[in-house]
Amino acid sequence: MFSGIIEEFATVVAIKKDRDNIDFTLNCSFVSELKIDQSVAHNGVCLTVVSIDNGNYTVTAMKETLERSNLGLLKVGDKVNVERSMLMNGRLDGHIVQGHVDQTAICTCVEDANGSTYFTFEYAADREMAKRGYFTVDKGSVTVNGVSLTVCNPTLNSFQVAIIPYTFEHTNFCDIKVGSTVNLEFDILGKYIARLQQL
């Protein structure tokens, strides 16, 4: 489990295809603290550390993950938001994030907000997806590329988030432009409520 508070961004140093899977090798400041089998969120996707070598670590993304997320679009040199799993004796500074990306969204607008920046994202939506909890609500939580954020101005298939300068500089929001593909994880509480209504 994660909180959506990004520790830093890792840099992709190698990509290797293995049948339907892809192995990503990355570098970041806490590689020496990682262990094999440890969970680390990458752009919001929970992946398992499978090897550590020469100051880098490797994780494997399977076909399902690649189809639901933007990881398959990564290139060597790209920045990836990373967060290690949450410590149970700490504060929950973001919101409950599972690291299970639901789908991707496209950035449709980036606007200066006199110090902060508004990003608008649009995603595929329909009635059946909404019944499963794939939706946003005003002032609710959403995870974008692993970052815990507050929703503004939601519609059936879009929403805005306001990014403060610190978040812009310390996550890969600094690289998001109109047309960029991002990962979304909708709020788990909304998913449970949606499921209860079906039952």
C-alpha positions, -999 to +999 in steps of 0.1 A: +000+000+000+012+035-008+002+071+001+007+089-032+035+110-018+064+107-043+098+103-028+117+113-060+119+103-096+140+074-109+157+074-143+152+045-167+187+032-176+177+001-195+146-016-210+145-053-220+116-072-235+111-107-223+082-123-243+050-104-231+069-088-202+092-058-200+121-055-175+129-019-166+162-011-150+163+022-130+185+043-109+175+065-079+191+077-046+177+049-024+188+018-045+212+008-017+182+005+007+161-017-016+158-055-012+147-082-037+109-088-035+103-052-022+073-033-037+080+001-053+054+022-071+065+034-105+042+062-119+017+047-096+022+010-106+032-014-078+061-035-092+084-059-074+122-055-073+136-086-090+174-077-091+198-051-078+232-046-096+258-019-100+237+007-082+206+001-103+175-021-097+152-040-120+114-045-120+092-065-143+059-053-158+036-080-172+012-077-202-018-067-181+002-039-164+015-027-198-020-026-213-034-005-184-006+019-178+019+042-195+049+020-186+051+005-221+057+041-235+088+046-214+122+052-230+157+051-216+164+084-199+127+090-189+119+101-154+095+078-134+078+088-101+088+064-074+075+056-039+083+028-016+055+011+003+040+030+032+053+024+068+025+015+091+039+037+119+039+069+098+014+096+089-009+091+059+000+124+041-018+116+008-046+090+006-049+052+004-032+042-028-030+006-038-006+008-067-031-008-090-035+015-120-071+015-134-064+031-168-046+059-186-056+095-193-045+121-218-034+156-207-057+180-227-047+214-211-019+230-191-027+264-176-006+288-155-024+297-123-001+325-111+023+304-092+008+270-096-003+250-127-037+235-136-036+202-156-067+189-172-069+151-180-094+132-201-101+095-198-123+069-215-155+066-195-189+050-197-217+039-175-203+004-168-169+019-158-186+044-135-206+015-118-172+000-109-160+032-093-140+046-122-149+083-117-138+114-099-157+137-076-151+174-067-125+177-039-121+139-039-088+121-043-072+107-075-037+094-082-020+107-114+013+090-122+014+079-086+009+114-072-020+118-046-040+148-058-073+166-051-098+167-080-112+200-094-140+205-119-148+169-127-170+159-156-181+124-168-147+118-184-123+146-173-110+165-143-084+191-133-057+191-107-037+220-093+000+214-090+021+235-066+057+244-077+073+219-053+053+190-068+060+203-103+098+203-097+100+170-077+078+147-098+076+140-135+047+166-138+076+188-150+075+166-182+037+164-187+025+184-217-007+184-238-009+150-253+010+132-226-003+099-213-006+094-175-017+066-152-048+070-131-059+052-100-093+061-088-101+063-051-105+029-036-133+042-012-153+052-043-148+017-058-161+000-026-191+023-024-199+017-061-196-021-056-219-020-025-245-001-045-245-029-071-250-055-044 
